[in-house]
Amino acid sequence: MLSTDAIFSAINLAEQFDAKNIVLQPLAGSALHHLVASNFITSDMATKLDTGEVSIDFFRIEQGANAKEGAFDCSRHDGAMLDFTNVSKEAVQNALNATRTIVKPRIADLLDLVTMRLTSAPVAELSRIKISEEEDCPALYLPAMRKLVDQYANYPNGEPRLGVNGPELGTEDILKLVQTGVASIDSELTPWAVSLPEWQLRSAYESFFTIRNGADRRGFFGRMNKSAVYMVLVYCIARTLVENDTVLEGVTQDLKSYRELLTAIMAQSAHMLAIQMEKNDAAIKNGNMVRSITPFEVKVFPPIYRGWLESGGDNDVLYGMAVSGKQKFTIDAITADQADYLKSWRSYSTLISSRDSTTKFTFLKEQLCLAYENILGKENEDGSVMAPHLIVDEMKTFKEVLKTMTISDSDDLHAMCQKLVCRTSFPDTPAEMILTKIDEEAKRNPSLLPREAAALATLWYISAWVASQIVPASA
């Protein structure tokens, strides 16, 4: 039966509607209509006073509630209330079960499939532009390292033969060969070498000092490829072998030839390092921050570049220089034109971002269509499949719903898939309403458990279901 609290709550709500001259009534033929029609509470049990307050005759209400027969017989109302409760329960349970067991799994399938397909999405043009640091080694700036290689500064360029047929070594053994034995150098050299990818360490050793080099038709300079990393590693490994008079296991040539090969490799790589050091000195002296520029890459000299960033440099300036076509290389020259570079970058990035977004969204829509068609065509658990003409109809609806989506919808792919599935295949169910409310409750209170968010959504849905049976009274 109705409690006193419920009655007062209803009166409070009724007063708000009354103030706006709104009269509500149950939808004809609905479960709520049958419940209201069986109500034993009549209008004369509540009187609106001149003050605007409502006086409730609780004695008559209580008398009616306790009556077993006559004008206030409440058995009819109790029966209607029970029927209403059962109908409500069944309607809500059916909606929740269908949402959980049918709709939600299909949304998950669409999300998973399209997410997988998006791995092959076109690369955004804006993301192709990058700033990369030129290969560098901190040991190259040490006086002790310079002293080691300067003795080979005038070594004549040649193409050392690569006939050292040593064994393959593990990473730890290669790192030991890289160490120079000079503490001031190794303090910088060792951490740097350890930080390198394992493949790079092994490549430097195997390309120049193992039997594997016989399968590589490139010569010394082709394998070095002007790489500062290789120059340092190859020089240090060769120097360690020469200085320690180490004979690698498996070497087939006589010791004299072996030592000559190692010495030539050491001297030529040291000569290349000396040139690299001179190049670095000049760059530091002149403030040459940029080494090379292409439309998609600005390669910078690490020591100058990092100092520039620390003093407030902005990468957008370098991006703007790359796309403007006005190439500069020193900090002074770049700073002089940085306003123009920033303006160029803002204009370019705005245009390209818009184009990238459109391209990405177009690709996403194509993949969503392919993914959903794939899902519809799959065999069901009972072995049945959807008829081809029904798939065509369903996909037609899917594409119509997809047309209503905007780029902003793709920011939340899960929500987008949820809308597409619910509006395409389950438009006459409350599935979208329920799932959206669960998401809203979870976002509003992240500490809620999924079951708690679902319970709040269920309460909201029950209220909405009852409200759907209420309409404005006819004039």
Secondary structure, 3 states (H helix, E strand, C coil): CCCHHHHHHHHHHHHHHHHCCCCEEECCCCHHHHHHHCCCCCHHHEEECCCCCEEECHHHHHHHHHCCCHHHCCHHHHHHHHHHHHHHHHHHHHHHHHHHHHHHHHHHHHHHHHHHHHHHCCCCHHHHCEEEECCCCHHHHCHHHHHHHHCCCCCCCCCCCCCCCECCCCHHHHHHHHCCCCHHHHHHHHHHHHHCCHHHHHHHHHHHHEHHHHHCCCCHHHHHCCCHHHHHHHHHHHHHHHHCCCCCCCCCCCHHHHHHHHHHHHHHHHHHHHHHHHHHHHHHHHCECEEEEECCEEEECHHHHHHHHHCCCCHHHHHHHHHHCCCCCEHHHHHHCHHHHHHHHHHHHHHHHHHHHHHHHHHHHHHHHHHHHHHHCCCCCCCCCCCHHHHHHHHHHHHHHHHCCCHHHHHCHHHHHHHHHHHHHCCCCCHHHHHHHHHHHHHHCCCCCHHHHHHHHHHHHHHHHHHCCEEECCC
